[in-house]
Amino acid sequence: MPVYTEDEENLITLCSLDEFSYSQRAYLLSNLKSYAPDFAKGEQKLIKTLTAGVYNKARDKFLSREYREKVFDGLEKRGMFCVTYASRDYPGELRKIPAPPITLFCRGRKELLKDRKFAIVGSRRTPPAYAALAKSVSADIARRFAVVTGTAEGADAAAVTGALATGNVICVLANGADCVYPACNSALLSEVAKKGLVISEYFPDVPVRSFQFPVRNRIIAGLAEAGLIVSAGEKSGALITAGYLEEYSKKIFAFPYQPNSVAGAGCNSLLKCGAQLCENSADISSVLGVELKKSGDAELSEREREVLGIIREAGEIFAGELAARLDCKQFELLPALSKLEIKGLIVRLGGNRYGAV
């Protein structure tokens, strides 16, 4: 079991009390200036909103050694550790935001909290070509940064998949770790917990609630030194993350979309307002002043190089036209196309078309 200081124990135990809201916990800690809750100071105010019975129950639980041991035993059985505002490992970036999380409940590699971080987020309804591009960019970014993202389908899942090879990926939950959401990404989140890091400001048994997603996004933006918006409709949650990035004076990158694109309306709006246009990882590396070495092309066969070269030149091309240009049958191209798709260098666009990533 991890050894915690008294201050860390206080914060972890306080966060386990579901009787108190986040704002009530912060009030008890006098806006994080003290790590020992001042129950006497907050008594009258909290009783008015909680009733005396609820307030007394929460206070007694906090002061109970038996209850504390139960809390920490439960975390150990889950294979979790905590990083609190009082911890040395608490990310310095989060100390700078207006409402820093009191405690981060974590599973995975703690050292990622100290790495440079870059956020990649977007809509659940990300078009396949843009999801493939996000996966490729994430794979490149993960060579120098820990990629920070959410847990949704679409752009978040693409960012996770791209970064998993290095293990430099942090998924921020909008609920407790016991509640897997969405269920379809259960296997992916398990991989992140093994190779990367899963974090949440909520105690493990806290369920999914819709209002927690925009609140969660402040942590994604707070951790990262910059962020990429892969896709966003006019009212997408990804724009909330972009708003936090702007509030925290961090650079925002966005993929460009065709005019009147529903999936990319938010991205185009960000670009109009000064976000950095991003078509590949080189656009990010040049702005941030880092080198992202790309080694994928060096591992291609001669046929794969030929196919990739034509697709990149065309932007997108039908398989029949590709076969004609290479003077071969379509079925003869299938092995090369499949390998290029697996390597994240091309994407199938539908209608037997392929596009370069």
N, C-alpha and C positions, 0 to 999 in steps of 0.2 A: 504494500500500500504506500502511495506517495506520502512523504512527510510534509505537513503544512505548518506554517507559523500560526500563532494565535489570530493575527489579523486576517490571514487567508481563511482560516476556519470560520471566523465570524462571518465573512462575506459569503462563503459557500453555504453555510447554514441558513443565513438570512434569505438567500435566493431559493432555498428549498421550501420556504413558507408560502404556500399558495394563497394564504389569507391576505397577503399584502400585494398590491400592484407594484409595478416598477417605480412609479413616482412616489409611492409611500415608502418604499425601501430607500430611495434616494433621500427623501426627507429625513428619515431616521438617521441617515449617515451624514446629515448636514452637507449635502452635495459633495460627498466623497472626501470631505476634509478629515473625517474620522472613520475608522474601520470598526468601531464598537457602537452599535445602535444605541441611541439615547432614548430609551423607552419612556422615561419620565418626562422628557421634553415633548415628545410627540403624543403623549397619552390623550389629552383632551381633543386634539384635532382628529386623531385616528378613531377614537370612540364615536365621534359624531358620524363618521362614514361607515364604520364597521360594526358598531354596537360594542358594548363593554365585554360581552361574552366572547366574541370573536377575537377582539384585541387581546384579552387575557389568555385565551387559548394559544395564540401565536407567540406571545411573549414567553409563556411557560414552556412551549416546545423549544424555543431558541435557547433558553437557559438550562434545558435538560441535557445532561451528559448522555443519558441513554438514547435520547432522540438523535443527538449528534453522531453517536457511534453507528446508529442505524443508517443515517444518511451516508456516511463515508463507506460503510460496508456495502451499501447498495451500489455506490459508484464503482467500487473495486470489482464487484461481481460483474458489472457491465463492461469492464475493461476500459474505464474512462479515467481521465485526470482533469484537474481544473487549473486554470490560470486566472487569477483574480487581479483586480486593480492594485492590490498590495503586493503582487508577485514581481519578482525580477524579470520573469519571462513575458510579462504583459507587453503587447506590442506598443511601441512608442507612438506609432501613427494614431492609435485609437485614443491615446491620452489627449490628443489635440482637438478632438471633435466635441461639439457641445454636449452630447448626451452619451458618454462612453458606457459600454456594457460593464456592469459590476463584476460579473464572472463569466468566463468562457468555459463551457463544458466541452471537453475535447476527446477525440479518439483518433489515434494515429501518431504522426511524427511532429513532436513539439518544436523541433528546430526550424520548421517552416515558418513559424511565427516571427523569426528573426531575419528571414530572407527578404530580398526585394520582392515586391508583389505588384501584379498587374491584373486588373479586373476585365473579364470578358463576359458580357451578359446580352440577353436578347429575348425575343418573344418565343412562346411555345410553338407558334405557327411560322417558324422560320422556313423559307423556301429551301428545298434540298441543296441547290447550288450554293447558297449562302451558308448553310450548315456545314457543307464540305469545306468551304473556304475558311470558316471559323475554326474547324478542326485543324486545318493545315497551319493557320496562323498561331493557334494555341500551342501546337507542337513545337514551333520555332521559338515562341516566347518563353516556353517552359525550359529552354536551355539556359536562360539567364534570370528568370523570374519564377516565383510561385504564382500560378494562375489562380485567381480568386473568382468564384462564380457561385451560382445558386444550385438548385437541384431539379429544375423543371426540364421537361422535354424540349426539343428544339435546340436553341442556341446554347443553353447551359450544358446540356448533355454532350453537344459537339465539342465544347470547350474542354470538358472533363475528359472525353475520349482522346482528344489530341494531346493532352498533357500527361496522361496516365503512364506513358512509356518511361518518362523520367521520374514520375512520382511527385513532381513539383506542382501539386494542385491542392487547393483548399476549397471545400464546399461549406458554405454558410447556410445553416438550416433556419427556417422560420418557425420551428417547433422543436420539441424535445427529441432527443436521439432515439427514444423508444418508438416514436411515431414516424414511420417511413412514408414520405410523401414527395412525389407521386409513387404509388406502389410499383409502377412499371420500371422505375429506376432503382429498385431495391438492390439488384445485383451490381449495378454501377456504383452505388454508394458504398457497398461492401468492399469493392475494389479500392475506392478512395480511402476508406478507413485502414486498409492494409498497406497501401503504397504512399498515400498522401496524408491529408488531415481533414477531419470533419469537425466543425465547431458550431456551437449554439449558445446564445445567452440564456436559454431556457432550461430549467431542470428537465431531466430526461423524460418524465412522464407528462409533460405539458403537450396537449393535443394541438392539431392544426386549427388556426383561426385566421380568417381572411385579413384582419387588420394587422397581423404580425408580419406579413410579407413586405409592405412598404417600410415598416420599422426595421426589419432585417436588412434592407438595402443600404441603410446608413453604415452598417458594419462593412459590407462589401466595398463601398466607396471609401470608407475610412481607412481600411487596411491598405488599399492600393495607392500607388503613386500616380497612376493614370489608368484609364479604362477605355475599352472598345465596346461600342454598341453595335451588335451584329444585325439586329432587326428590331423594329419598333413601329407599331401602329400609332395612331394619333393619341391614344390614351393608354399606351403600353406601360407596364410596370418598369420596363427597362429605362423609361424616361425619368422615373423617380430616382433611379440610381444615377443617371446622368445629372439630375438636378443636385444631388448630394455632391457629386464630383465637382460641379461648378461652385457650389457653396464652399467646398473645402479648397478651392483654388488649384484643382488638379486638371491635367490635360485630358480632353475627351476626343476620342477617335470614333469614326463612324463609317460603315460601308455605304457607298452611294447606290441609290436605286433609280430605276426608270421613273419618269414623271407619272403621277397618278397611281403609283404602286401602293396598295393598301398595306402590305407588309413592311414597306420601307418609308412610309410617310413621316414617321418620327425621326428616322435617320436623316432624311433630306432636310427636315426642319433644323436639326442640330447643325448640319453643315452650313445652312444659311446663316446661322447665328455664330459661326466661328469655330465649330469643331474641326478637327484635322481629318481630311479625307484619307481613307485607308483602303487600299486595294490588295495589299499583301503585307507581310511582316516587315519588309524593308522600309515601308512608309513609317512604321512605328519605331524601328531601330534608328532611323536617321534623325527623328525628332528627339528621342530620348538619349541619343548619343551612345548607344551600345551596339556591339556586333553580334548578330545572330547568324551563326554559320549554318548553312543549309547543306546537308550531305545526301539528300534523297536521290538527286540525279546521278550521283557517282555509283549508285548501286543498281542501275538499270541495265538490262540487256540491250543489244544493238537494236532489236525490233521494237522494244519499249521506247527507246530514244527516238526512233523514227516516228512512231505513232504519236508520242507526246509532242514532238516538234511541230507536226502538222496541226494537231489540235490547238496548241498554243498560238500558232500563227493565225488560225481561223477564228479563234475565240470559242466557237461551238460549231460542230459539224455532224452531219448524218453519217452513220456507219457505212452506208453504201458508197457515199462520196469518198470517205476515207479509204475504203478498200480499192476504189477506182484509182485514186492517186498513188496508192502503193502497188497497184497492178497485182492484186491478189483477191481471193474469195473472202466474203465477210466472216465466215466461220473460222478462217485462219487467223483472224485478228482477235478472236475472243480471249485466248490466254493472255495476250498482252494487255488488252483492255481491262480484264479482270484484275490483273496484278497492279496496274496503274491506279485503279479505283481503290484497291485495298491499301495502297501506299499513300492514298489521299492526294494524288496529283491530278486526277480528273474526276468528274462526277457525271452520272447518267442523268440527263435532263428530261427524259420522256420522249416518246415518238422516235425511239432508236437514235437519239442525238446524244452527243457527249460534249462536255465543256471542260476547259482547263481551270484548275483551281489556282 
